[in-house]
Amino acid sequence: MDLYGIQITWLGHGTFKLRTAEGKSLLIDPWVMGNPACPEDQKRVGKLDLMLVTHGHYDHIGDVLQVAKEAQPDQTIAVFELAAWLENKGVENTVGMNKGGTLDLGWVKVTMVHADHSCGILDGDEIVYGGEAVGFVLAFASGLRLYAAGDTNVFGDMRLISQLYQPEIAILPIGDLYTMGPREAAFAAQMLYVSGIIPAHYGTFPALTGTPDALRVQLAELGQSRVEVAQLAPGQTLS
């Protein structure tokens, strides 16, 4: 699995930290301090250049305010409504986007794409509208094209994501119940035509029953054994 010099660290559940060979760093979905799967030595993420937020559920934004304050990212990108909520909560340098849009930061191009999931924000005792859940395609200056799907079910327009953006590697949820499970993720890999999958959103709680081994079985049944499954432990870095 060629990462073109990019390091990808799984912090558990749906949270990932990426670092480029040039030293740029980004965090996807800031749930670290309260994340039971995140190792203690990884709960402080350090300075960030970029933070991406896929949707407003607590297991993806639970620590967004503290991380934004401590890491001071140059940009925090989310769908328009969620970005407005984050700004109202005190997050600086928010960038509201919507699906189909691309933001070129020089070292990475960030394209917001569809996800099939809900996005209500638990704000105190209320659930408020947070726009729609999204995924991101990241085209790094080094050459890597990575699809971070966020929380989603499989959907047919993953074929369009493949045709438009040609991601080589996909971070896909496999836990089932709240997202797609291994069978759906295998179909997603087939439509995306990626060479590698990094499984996410599994193992954190007993209800999330999907496993990387089950994903490998499903890929084989679809004739997709060529797809490499990069199984990481929380805190482990793929490079």
Secondary structure as the mmCIF struct_conf table of DSSP 4:
data_model
#
loop_
_struct_conf.conf_type_id
_struct_conf.id
_struct_conf.beg_label_comp_id
_struct_conf.beg_label_asym_id
_struct_conf.beg_label_seq_id
_struct_conf.end_label_comp_id
_struct_conf.end_label_asym_id
_struct_conf.end_label_seq_id
TURN_TY1_P TURN_TY1_P1 TYR A 4 GLY A 5
STRN STRN1 GLN A 7 TRP A 10
BEND BEND1 GLY A 12 GLY A 12
TURN_TY1_P TURN_TY1_P2 HIS A 13 GLY A 14
STRN STRN2 PHE A 16 ARG A 19
TURN_TY1_P TURN_TY1_P3 ALA A 21 GLU A 22
BEND BEND2 GLY A 23 GLY A 23
STRN STRN3 SER A 25 ILE A 28
BEND BEND3 ASP A 29 ASP A 29
TURN_TY1_P TURN_TY1_P4 MET A 33 GLY A 34
TURN_TY1_P TURN_TY1_P5 PRO A 36 ALA A 37
BEND BEND4 CYS A 38 CYS A 38
HELX_RH_3T_P HELX_RH_3T_P1 GLU A 40 GLN A 42
BEND BEND5 LYS A 43 LYS A 43
BEND BEND6 ASP A 49 ASP A 49
STRN STRN4 LEU A 50 LEU A 52
HELX_RH_AL_P HELX_RH_AL_P1 TYR A 58 ILE A 61
TURN_TY1_P TURN_TY1_P6 GLY A 62 ASP A 63
HELX_RH_AL_P HELX_RH_AL_P2 VAL A 64 ALA A 71
BEND BEND7 ASP A 74 ASP A 74
STRN STRN5 GLN A 75 VAL A 79
HELX_RH_AL_P HELX_RH_AL_P3 PHE A 80 ASN A 88
TURN_TY1_P TURN_TY1_P7 LYS A 89 GLY A 90
BEND BEND8 ASN A 93 ASN A 93
STRN STRN6 THR A 94 MET A 97
TURN_TY1_P TURN_TY1_P8 LYS A 99 GLY A 100
STRN STRN7 THR A 102 ASP A 104
BEND BEND9 GLY A 106 TRP A 107
STRN STRN8 VAL A 108 HIS A 114
BEND BEND10 HIS A 117 HIS A 117
STRN STRN9 ILE A 121 ASP A 123
TURN_TY1_P TURN_TY1_P9 GLY A 124 ASP A 125
STRN STRN10 GLU A 126 VAL A 128
STRN STRN11 VAL A 134 PHE A 140
TURN_TY1_P TURN_TY1_P10 ALA A 141 SER A 142
BEND BEND11 GLY A 143 GLY A 143
STRN STRN12 ARG A 145 ALA A 148
BEND BEND12 ASP A 151 ASP A 151
TURN_TY1_P TURN_TY1_P11 GLY A 156 ASP A 157
HELX_RH_AL_P HELX_RH_AL_P4 MET A 158 TYR A 165
BEND BEND13 GLU A 168 GLU A 168
STRN STRN13 ILE A 169 PRO A 173
BEND BEND14 LEU A 177 THR A 179
HELX_RH_AL_P HELX_RH_AL_P5 PRO A 182 LEU A 192
TURN_TY1_P TURN_TY1_P12 TYR A 193 TYR A 193
BEND BEND15 SER A 195 SER A 195
STRN STRN14 GLY A 196 ALA A 200
BEND BEND16 HIS A 201 HIS A 201
BEND BEND17 GLY A 203 PHE A 205
TURN_TY1_P TURN_TY1_P13 PRO A 206 ALA A 207
HELX_RH_AL_P HELX_RH_AL_P6 PRO A 212 GLU A 221
TURN_TY1_P TURN_TY1_P14 LEU A 222 GLY A 223
TURN_TY1_P TURN_TY1_P15 SER A 225 ARG A 226
BEND BEND18 VAL A 227 VAL A 227
STRN STRN15 GLU A 228 VAL A 229
TURN_TY1_P TURN_TY1_P16 PRO A 234 GLY A 235
STRN STRN16 THR A 237 LEU A 238
#
